[in-house]
């Protein structure tokens, strides 16, 4: 589970699967991503208010699984390795944190739900293809404002929700579309283009692509900005 909350009292030790650790004590606000174990230190009970995660904590996957139709957006940064090399670790982490905050502002503005971060990008669900495409463009603009270059892939389909996990062929398709997008581009499936007919958003055909792991070719279109 992904936890966001505030500690009322006590001391919690958190260990991530990658070896990182975190101490959370009374008065702390916290965000703990999925992939962790945790235990209380000392005799004082650890009491917290959780804004995310507790609703699904310790429930059977059968209780919390659900299938919905959603528009999926994947983004990532182009040339991030070169930027890291040029800036160094400390400056890069600061820049990436500022970028992520700006992107999350756009996600909220367009009504998206952040499913997870993907290193230097995001995976976001929207309930509207128009908001998804406009949100993806705004996320790219947020990167540009920080001197970075981003790209986005957008697709729509039915997905399965299990806690914080989002699964389904549509997820793989959206990720593969991102993989062939050009820097600065919002690349969408023809499913998205057809759904947005008459919306005022303009697209240009990018031709057919064979998306790895998916049968056949997919016709894709790029948002005209």
N, C-alpha and C positions, 0 to 999 in steps of 0.2 A: 504494500500500500504506500501511497504518497501522502505524507502527513505535513500539514501546515497548522501551527498553533502557538499558544502562549503557555509558559510554565507558571503555575501558581505556587508550587513548592516542590522540594525534593531535587534529586540529582539523577539524571539518566545518562548512561554511557551507551553510545551508538557506534557500531562497527559496520562499515560498508563491505560488500563483497569484493571490492577492489583493494581492500586493506586500509582505506582511510577511516579515521575515527572522529567522533564528535562528543563533547561534553555539553549537556543541556541542563541548566540549573534554574532555580526560581528567579523570575524576572526576565528570563530570556524569551524572545520570539524565535521560532524555529521553522525550518523547512527541511524535511528529511525525505529524499527521493526513494523510490522502490529499490529493493535489493539490499536489505540491511537486517541486522539483528540488534537487540537492545536489552539492557537490564538495569535495574535500579541499583545505585551505589548507596550504601549506608542504611540506617534504620528508618529514616524519614520517608513516608510514602511520597511517590512522585504523582503530582496532581496537575493536569493540564486541561486546557480548552483547545479542542481540535476543530479547525474549520474545514479540513479535508482529510479523508482517510478513515475516520472512526466509524462512519456510517456503514462501511463495508468490511470493517476489520473482523477477522475470525469467522466470516460467513462462508458457507459452502459455495463453490462456483455455480452449482445448480440454482442457488437462491438468487444470485446476482447477475446471471447471464441474461442478456437481452439482445435482440436484433433490431436494428433501426436502419433507415435510409439516411445517409449523410453525404455531405460534400467534403472531401478530404484534401488538405493542402500540405504538401511537404516543401520546406525551403532549406537551402544551405548557402554557405558563403563560398564564392569562387576565389581561388588564390589565397586561402587562409594560411596554408603552410608557408608560403613565401612571406606573407605578412608577419607571421609568428617569428620567422627567422630574422626579419628586418627589425622588428620591435623588441624582441626578447620576451621571455616568459612573463615577467611582471607587468610590463606595459600592455602586452596582448591580453592578459586576464582582465585587466581593468577596462580595456576597450571592449572586449567581448561582453563583460557584465553590463556596460552602458548600452551596448547594442541590444542585448537581450531585454533590458528594461524597456527600451523604446519599442521593440517589437511587441512585447506583451501589452503595451498600451494600445497598439493598433489592433491586436487580437481582441482585446476587450471592447474597443470602439466598434468593431464590426460584428460583435456577438459570437466570437469563436470560443471554442473550448480547447485549451492546450492539452493534448494527449501525452506528449513527452517532448523533451529536447533531444536532439540527435547530434551531440557534440557541438557543432557550430551551426545548427539549424533547428527547425521546429517541425512537429507534426501536429496539425490542428484540425478539429472537426467544426463544420458549420452546418446549420440547418437550412441554409439558402445558398444556391450556387452563385447568385449575384453578389451576396455579401462575401462569399469565399473568394471570388475573383478580385473584387475590389480590395478585400483585406489582404490578399496575396500581393497586390500591387503596392499597397501601403507599407507592407512589411519590407518589400524591396527598397522602397523610398527611405524607410527608416535606416536601412543599412547604408544607403548612399549618403545620407546625412552625416554618418559617422566615418566616411571615407572608405567604406567597404562596398563590395559588389556581391549581390545575392541573386538567386534564381528561384523559381517556384514551379512545382508540378501540381495540377489540380485534376481530380476525377471524382465521380459520384457513384455510389452504389450501396448495397446493403452490407452492413458490418455487424459483427458480434461484439458486444461489450461484456467483459468479464472483469469486474473491479476497475482497475486503471488500465487494463489491457484492451486494445482494439484489434480485432482479427478479421480476416476475410480476404478474398481475391481482390476486392476493390482497393485494399490497403497496398497490396503488392503492385497493382497497376499504377497507383498514384506515385509510389516510390520509383518505379521504372520510368515514368514520364519525367519526373525530376531528373533522372539520370541522363536524359538526352536534351534537357533544356539548356539553352545558351545563357551565359552570364547576363543579368539584367532582364531576363525574359520570364513572363508568366505563360507557361505552356500548358494547354488543357487538352483533355480528350474531346472527341467529337460529341460524346454524351453531354458534356458541359456546354459546348457550343450550341447544340440543338436545344437544350433546356433554356438557354438565354436568348433564343431568337426573339427579336423585338424588344430587348431590354435596353437598347442603346449602347451596349458594349460591342465593339467591332473586333473581329478576329481575322487573321490571315492564315490560310492553309499552309502547313509545314510538310505535308506529304505523309507517306506511310513509314512506320518504324516497326521493326521486330523487337518487342520488349522481352528481355531475357526471362525465361521461366513461364511465359504466357504464350499460349498457342496463337499462331497467325500474326498478321501485321495489324497495327492500330494506326488509324489516321489521327493526326494531331493538329492543333491550331494554336497560334500564338496571339495573345492579346495585343491589339494595336493601342499604343500609349502615346 
